[in-house]
């Protein structure tokens, strides 16, 4: 495995430059209809305690039975992270008391996780990349949820989430800035969504992260870290790291020392605050769960799952660049979200000439469609323009039936009113004028009306663009811009 590339962004302090060192523990709910050790539903948002089996509620004598689909999902995730798959792993009991943990322990994995070392390559500004190492991925069951606002004198417990399968994905301390941390979580979320192993919905808590932050002078040993718990927003992760790094630098530059502790991020104040110190840390007394045998499978089982993996973001990006000449940036925008890539693929499938117009289609998807959706505050699923309609607009431009300017007017009509773009062009007389006689007449009129500009253009040929604009304006955008430009150059002698 390649050594991680870690472009650092140093933070200036009163005593010189500091380096922030970040590691993330991402908790991802496994996409599965049933829980990790019971057949209860994993559906989000049910009535409290309506998706709870006797196993989830820890009734006496109830034994866990492993959900094979959850195991396959964890292995597929490991393969997507280019990680080592351990053919033998062990489930352990992690012992601690909490009201929403009915068993008094969590079934997790400790020394022998299902997935070992892997890596995620993230794209940064300016075309840079960073390779973030993955330490491990282990499976565990989620806890329930304490509700403190339902009753004035007591807390209530909802066990719907209890026993839902979680993948804990632990990074190495390879991250060197808040930007890298945000890019890492975004890329990880994208990979999970492509694989279909987690829906990545941070608002519903399907994906959340614990962020470990420490600072040091460049070249020094690692500093003491503080852990910021339960982050469920990529932007908040960035803000929390920025604040925490500067807080620690301030403490150290004032002659203090950093205490290892758990902290929470307050998004309203944009700051972290102490939750508990190391002295209060639990001794979890891990030991192998006596109700579950070690988990063992063959290399053949792993190979079969690998053969069935979908095309992942990096592969798709390389294909878009290679097949359609997209820039790395544009390809990155399209593959960033699974839905965006699917929409572009659907447009490609409807194009009459994919090799000719694939790049043009990408420009239209990114600039016109995504731009308009962002302006309206909508996602791709709410687009009033379908992939087939957008492909028809691109076809009309590619074959020369309409100009780019007319296409924008046509896009607006389809956005507001719907309809078949080709039929709309015919019904509304939007065809591009390619009749050279009609274009020549318009060119002659503009030249005759602007003798001073003609003299300037002969001295400065780039001014021909002004004449092209005037002719396009007089034709209502229907003249073929290339024909206009060629005619003008001939008549102006440039």
N, C-alpha and C positions, 0 to 999 in steps of 0.2 A: 504494500500500500504506500502511495506517495506521502511524503512528509507534508503536513498541512502548510498552506501558504497563508501567512497572517499579516497582511498590510496593516500596520498600526496607525491609529489616530491618537497622537499624544495630547494630553490635557496640560495646559500651562498652569503652574502653581506659583506661589511666591518664592519657592526655593528651587524652581526648575521644572522640567517636564516630568509628567507622570504617565504611566501606562495603566489602562484599566484591563483587568482580566476577568472574563465572564464565562460561566458554564451554565447550561440550561437543563432542567429536568422537565420534559414535556409529557403531560398526562393526556392520552388520547383515548376516548371511548371507542371500543371496537364496534364497527357496524355489524350487528347481529340481531336477529329477532328474539333470541333467548339469552339469558345471563350466562356467566362463565361456569357456574356449578349447579344451575337449576334451569327448569324450563319456563320460568316466569318471563313475562314480556319486558322488553327494554324500551318500549314506546315512551317518548317524552311527553310530559304534561298531563298524565292521568290524574284522577282523584287521589289524594294522599292515601298511601298504603293499599292501593288497588292492584298493584303489580308485584305482589309479595308472596313467594312460596314459603312452605314450612322451613325449607333450608335457609332462605334469606332471613327469616325471622329467628333463626337459631333455636328452633324448637328441639327439646331433648330427643336424642337418638337419630336426628336427621343427618344423613351423610351426603357429602358433595359428590356429584357425578360430572365429569369434565365434558365440556361442550367442544366437540371436535372441530366445528366450524371456526370457533374463536382461535383455536390453535393454528388452523390453516391461515387465518387472517394475520396472525402475528408473524408466521413464517414468510408470508407474501410481503409483509412490510419490511422485514429484515432483508429480503432479496432486493426490494426496491431501494434500500439504503446501502446496497453493495456490501452487506455485512456477512459475517461468519454465522452460519446456522448451526447451533449445537444440537447434535442428534440425541443427546441425553440432557435433560434438565430436571430440576427438582422444585416442587412447591413447598414453601416454608410457611410457618405461622409467625406472624409479626405481632407480638403481644403488646397491647395497650388498651386502656379503658377510655371510652368516650360514649356518651349516650346514644349516638347514632351508629354505633358499632355493636350490634346485638350479640355477636359471638364472644366479644372481649378480645378478639384477635382478628387480624386481616390475613387472608390467604394470599401470599405474595411469592416472589422468588428472590433469593439473596445471593448465595455463592455460585449457584449454577443456573443462570438465566437461559431463556430459550434462544436468544440472539446475542452474539458477541460484537466485536468491533466492526464498524462500517464508516461511511463518510457521506457528507452532503456538500456539493459544490454550489456556492451562492454567487450570484452576479451583483457587482457593486457599481456605483457611479464611475463614469470614465472608462468603462470596459474592463475594469479590474475584476478578478474573481478571488474568492477565498475558499479553501477546503477546510471544512469543519469536521473533526473526527467524532464519531459516535462511539461511546464507551460500551454501551449495552442497551438492549431492549428487554424488559421483563414483563410478564403478565401478572396482573393482580386483580382482586375484586374491589370495586368502589365501595365507599361507606354510604350510609343514608344521609339524611339532611335534617339538621335541627332547625326548627321554626320558632323564632323568638318574638314574633309580632302578632301571633294569633290569639294570645291569652294574656291578660294583665298580670297574672301571678305565676305562670309556669311556662316552660318551653315545651313544645310538642315535637314529635319525631315522625318524619315521613321516610319510609323504607323502600319507596319505589326504586331508588337508585342503588340500594344495597345489593351487592352481588353482580352489578353490571361489569362486564370485562373492561379492564383498562390496560393499555400498553403504556409503560413508563419508558420514555426514550431519553437516555442520559447522554449529553454531549461531553466531550473532553473540554478542558478549559482553554479552548483554542480561539475564542471570540475576543476581539480587541476593540470593539466600539459598539455604541448603541445601534448604528446603522447596520453593522454586521449581524447583530442579534435579531433585529427586525427582519432582515433579509433571510436569515436562517429559519425563523419561525414561519415566514411566508412560504419559503421553498418546501419545508417539511410538510406544511399543511397542504400544499399543492400536490406533493407526491402521494400523501395519504388519500386525497380525493381522487386522483387518477387511479390509484389501486382499488378504491372502493372499500378501504379498510377503516376509515373514520370520516364522518361528514364534515369535520373541521369547524363546526358551528360554535364559535367562541361565546356567543351571547347565551346559548343554551348550556354552556359548560362542557361541551363535547371535547373541547381542546383547551387546556389551561397549562400554565407554566410556572415553575418555581425558578427564580433567577438568582444565581450566586454571583456576587460582585466582590472583587478585591482590587486594590491598587498597589503599585510598586514603582520605584524608580527603574528605568530601563536597565536590564541586565541583572537586577537584584532577584533573590528568591521570591517565590509567591508570597503575597501578603495574607493576612487573616481575612477570611471571607464572611460576608453577611448574606443571608438568604432572604429574598423577597418572595413571599408565598402567594399562590393562587392568582396569578395574573391572567386575565381573560380578554386582553386587547393588545394588539401588536403595537399600536401607538403608545399605550400606557407602559408597555415593556421598555420602549425607548426612553420615555420620560423618567421612569423609575431609575434606569441605569444612569442617566445623566445626573440626576439629583444625588443618587447614592455615591457615585464616584467622587463628586465634588464635596459631599459631606465628609467622606473618609479622608480625602486630601486635606480638608480643613482641620480635622482632628489631628492628623499626623503632623501637619506643619505648625500646629499650636503646641507640639510636644506631647500630645496624648497618644494613646494606643487604641487600636480597634479591638473591640470585644466580639468574639464570634457569637452571633445572635440571629434570631428569626425576626424579620421586619414585615410590615404591611405597607402597601402603597395607597396613599389617599389621593385619588384623582382630582378632587375638588381643590386641594391645596397644592397639588403637584409635588408632594414630598413623601418620603418614607418615614415610618415611625416604629419604634421598638415594640415587639410582640412578646417575645420571651428570650431569655439569655441561655447560653450554653449550659449553665448550671442546672437549668430546669429540663434539659434534654432527656428524652426517654431512653431507657435501656430496653430495647424491644425483645430481648431474649429469643432471637430467631432459633427455630429448630424445624427439621423436616416435618411436614404435616403427616401424622400417622394414618390419616384416612385416605391419602392419595399416594399411589405408587409413583416412582420416578417416571417422567414422561420420556418415552423413547420412540423414535421412528427411523426409517431407513433413508439412505441417500436417494433412493428411487422416489420416495414420497416427496422429498424436497425438489428433485429434478422435474417431477410432473407439475408441481405448482409453478416452478420457474418457467416451464415451457408455455404456461397459460397466462403469463403476465401481460398486461396491456402495454402499449407504447407509452413510455413515461416522458415527462416534460423535456428533459435534455435531448432524448432521441427525436422527439417531435420537432423541437427547435432546429436541430441539425438537418432534418428532412426539409423543413420549410425553407431554410437558407439554401440548401443544395438544389432542391427541385424548382424553386420559384424565384431565386435571387433576392430573397428578403434580406434586409439588414439584420444583424444580430439583435438590435434594439427592437425592431418591429416584430421579429419572430418571438422575442422574449415577452412582449406585451400580449401576443396572441396565446402563448402557451401558459401564461401565468395562472389563469383560471381555466379549469377543465371546460366550463360552459363556453368560454370565449373560443377556445381551440375547436370545440365541436361545431360552433356556429360557422367559423371560417371554413372548416372541412365541408360543412353542408353547402356553403356558397360555392366552393371549388367543385363539388359533385354536380352542380347545376350549370356550370359554365360551359359554353360551346367550345371554347379553346382555352384549356387550362394552362398550357405552357405559355401562351401569349399573354393571358390576362390574370395569371395568378398573383403577380405582384400588385397590379392595379386593384385587384379585389381586396388584397390586404390593406392597401391605403384607404379604400372606402370603408372597410369594416372598422379600422382603427380611428381614422380621422372624422369621417362623417357620422357613422353609426354610434361608435362608442362616445365620440365627442358630444353628440346630441343626447344620448342616454345619460351621460354624466351631468349635462346641463339641466336635464329634467329630473335628476336624482333617482333614476330607475336602473334596474339591472337588466342583463341581456334577456332574461325570461319574459320581461314586460315589453320587449321591442314590438312596436306596431308594424315594423318592416321585417318581413320574413327573409330567410336565407334565399329562397327562390326569387323573391322580388328584387333583392339586392343583386343577385347574380344576373338577372335580366337587365338591370341598369348598367352593370359592368359590360355585359355583352353588347349593348347598344353603343357604348363608348368605344369598345374595342373594334367593332366592325365599321365605325365611322358614321353610324346613323345619327348620333347626337354628339355635341361637343361637351367638354367637361362642365362648362357654365350651364348649359341646358340640363345636364345631368343633375346638377344641384337643385334646379327648379323642379325637376321631375321627382327627385328624392323627397322634396318638401310636400309635393302633392300626394305621393304614396304614403308618407308619414301621417298626413292629416286625413286623407280620404280613402286610402287603400287603392286597390285596383291593379290591373295587369299593366306594367310599365310600357310594354310594346304597344298595347292597344291605346294607352293614354297618349303616346307620342303621335300616333296616326290621327286620333280623334281631335287632338288640340293643335295639330300642325306644328309640332316641335322638331321636325326633322332638320338635320344640319344641311345647310345649302352647300352643295359641292359643285353646282353649275358655275363653271369658271366665268361665263359671260356675265352672270348676275354679280359675282364677286368683283369682277373687273370694273363694272359700272360704279360700285360703291367705293372701290379704291381710287378711281379717277376723280370722283367727287371730293373725297377727303384731300387728295393732293392739290386739286385746283383751289380749294378753300384755304389752304395753309401754305402759301409760297415761302413765308419766312422759315417755317419748320422744315420745309424741303431743303433749303440751303443749309440749315443746321445739321440735318441728317446726313447730307453728303459729306460734311466735314467730320461728323461724329456718328458713324454707322449704327452704334447701339441705340440711337434714338428711333430706330425703326419700330421698336416696341411700342412707342407712343402711337404711331400710325396704326399698328395692328389693333391696339385697344380701341381707337376711334372707329375703325371699320367694324370690329366686333359689336361695338355699341350701336352703330347705325343699323346693323343687321339683326339686332335683338339677340345677339349671341349665337345666331344660327349659322354664320359663315364658318367654314372649316379653317381653323387658325393657321395650319401649315400652308394651305393654299394662299391665304391672305399674305402671309409672311413672304412666300416665294415670289408672288406677283409684285409686292411692294419693292423688294430688292431689285427685281428686274427693271421696274419703271423708274426707280430712283438711281439706278446705276451703281448700286453698292453691293 
